Amino acid sequence: MIPIDTIVVPQGAEYQAVCQGLKKARVDRLQVISIPIGTTKIEQTLANYSDELNNAQNILIMGMCGSLSRQYTVGNTVVYQNCLNMAGEQVSLKSELTTSIQQKLSVELVRGITCDRIICLASEKLKLSQVYPVSVVDMEGVGYIKQLQQQKKSVAMVRVIRDNLRGDIPNLGVAIDANGNLKTLPMAIAFVRQPAAAIRLISGSLTALKTLRNTTQQLFSV
C-alpha cells in the first residue's frame, strides 16, 4: 500500500474524479482536500485546512496538466520528479514517496513547470519547452509543494495530461475568478469564440478525467 494519507487536488471535476477513483478502490481512510484552480490564495487555502494537515505526513498532489513534449499526449499519466516556476526556481519531490508511486503506476518521471495562467496556444507550449528543461505544465505545483514541504510534509505529485502540442485550447484566463473558481458564462463565451479549440479541450478533459479516476483507483487498490 502506498503510504499516502492526504490528497490535494483542484476543486471541481478533478476533485470528483479522484473521489470516484478512491470509491472504486474501496478506500475511505484518505482525506481529500480540494483547492482553488491556480496559484491564488495558497497560504489561505492551507490555513483553512490546518486541522486536516496537522496530522498529515505523506501528501499527494493530483490533477491535470498540459504536455510540452511530443513524447506525452492526452490521457498519459506522469509522476513529477521536480518542478520549476517561471523564474527557474526548482523544487524536488520526496524521492522515496515518488519512487513508490512511479513503480506502482509504471509511468515515467517528468520535470514540470508551474504557470500562473493557462497556456492555451500550442506555439507557446513549444516555446516553454525550448526555454525550460520541462515536459509538462500545471497551475498549482510549485506553490503548494513549497508550502507543504516547509511544514515538513513528504510531497509527491501525479498529473494526467489534458492538452498537448497538437492544437490550441480556448483562452480560459477570463473564466477563472480571483478565488480560483471556474465561471460558467465566460467559459461558454470562450468556447463559442473558439469552437474547434473548445472541442479539443472538452475531448481532452473527458479523456484526462477518466484516466485520473482510473489512475487513482490503480494507485490505491490493494
N, C-alpha and C positions, 0 to 999 in steps of 0.2 A: 504493500500500500504506500502510495506517495504521501510523505508526511506534510500535507498541506492542511492548515486549519482555517484559512480565510481566503476568499476570492474577492478581488476588486475588479469591477467591470463597469463600463459606461452604461448609464441608465437607458431604458427603452428596450428595443429589440434585442440588443446584445445581452443585456441582463436576463431577459426572458429566455433566450436560447441556452444560456448557461444553467439556469434553474431547471429547464426541461431536461438537459443532459444529466444533471445530478439526480433528477427524479427517475430517469431511465436506468441510471446506475444504482438506484435504491440507496442513495446516500442522503442522510438528513443531519449528519453531525457537523457539517461545514456551515460557517456563516458567510453569506454573500453580501457584499457591500456595493451598492450602486453609486456611481459617481457622475458628476456632470460631464458632458462631452467637452473635450479640450482641456486647456491649461488654466481655466478660470477658477479662482477660489479654492486652490488645492489645500492650503492651510486651514481654511474654514471648513472644508468638507471633512478633512481628517479630524479636526476638532469636534465636529458633530458626531463622529463615530469613535470618540476617545475611549468610551467604555468597552466597545467591541474590540478595539485594537490593543487595549491594555494587556490582555492575555494571549494575544496572537503572537506567534513566533515565526511561522513559515507562511508567507503570503504569496499568492499567485495573482498577477495581473493578467486579465484576459480581454479579448475584444477583437476588432477587425483592424486591418491596416491596408496600405497600398503598396504594390510592388514597384520597385525602381529598377528591377533587373528582368531581363527576358528569361532568366532561369526559373523565375517563380511566377505562377499565374493564378487566376481566380480560383479560390477553393483550396489552395495549398495552405497547410498549417506549418508555422515556423516557430522556433523557440529562440528567443533572444539570448545572445551571449553578452552583448553590451549595447549601449545606446548613446547617441550623441544628441546635443541640442544644436541650434543653428549657429551658435558661437564656437562650435567644435569641442565643447566640454563633453567628456565621456564619463559614463558611469557603467560599472560592470555588475552583472547579476551574480548572485550567490552560486559558486561553481558546483557544489555538491547537489544542491536542490535542482539546478538547471540540468545537470548531467542525468539525474534520475528521471526527470520529466522527458528529456530528449530520448533516453533509452526506451522508456515506456511507449512513447508515441512513434519511435523510429522515423524521426524527421530531422532536418538539418538545423544546425545552429546558424544564426544570422546576426549581422550587425545592422542596427536600425537607427533612424533619426526621428526626433520629435519636433513637429512644427506646430505653431500656434494657429494654424488655419488649414483648411482642406486644400490639398494640392490637386486641382481639378484638370489641369492641362497635361496631356501626355508628354509634351515637349518640356514642360517644367520638371516633371518627374525625371526625365532623362538627364536634364541639366543638373539636378540634385545629385544623381548618381555619379556624374562626372566631377563634381566639386568635392563631394564627401565619399569616403570609402564605405558606403552603406548599400543595402539591398532592399530595405523596406522603410516605409514612413508611417508614423502614427501621430496622434494628437495628445496623448496623455503620458507617455512613458517616462521620460527623464524626470519630470517634476515629482511624480508620485514615487518613483524609485528612490530619488534623493531623500525625500521627506521620510519615507518608511525606513530607509537604511539609517538615517540619523536617529531614529527611535530604536535602533539595534535589532531590526527585524531582518530575517532572511527573505529575500525577494527574488522571484522568478517571473518571467513574462512569456506568455503564449499568445500568438495572434494568428488570425486567419485572413488571407488576402481577399479583398473585396474588389479591387480595381487594379489595373496594370498599365503597361505601356502601349497597349493596342488601340487606345482611343481616349477621348476626353470624357469627363463626367460633368454634370451641371455644377455651376458655382453656387454652393450652398452656404457660403460665408454669411450672407444676409439672413439665412434661415436659423442660425444658431444665436440665441439671445445671450445677454450678459451672464445669465445663470447656467449656461451650458445646456439649455433646453432646445430641442429642435421644433421650430414653429411650422405648423402645417401649411398656412396660407403662403408665406414666402417660398416654402419648398415647392408648393404646387405651381406657383408662378415661374420659378426657375425651371421646372420640368416642362411647362408649356413653351417657354422660350427656347429650350434646347431639347427637343423631343428625342432625337437619336441618342444624345448623351444620357438622357433620362432613362431610356430603355436599357442602356448599358449598365447604368448604376443600379437600377431595380433588379436586373438579372444577376448582376454580381453580388448584390446584397443578399438575395434569396439563397444563392449558392453558398456564400460565406456563412450565413446564419445556420444553414443546415449542417455545414461542416463544423461550425463552432459547437453546436449541440452534440454532434457525434464525437467530436474530439473530447469534450467534457465527459461524456459517457465512457469513452475508452480510457481516459486518464484515471478515472476514479472507480472503474469497475474492478472488482476483486478477481 
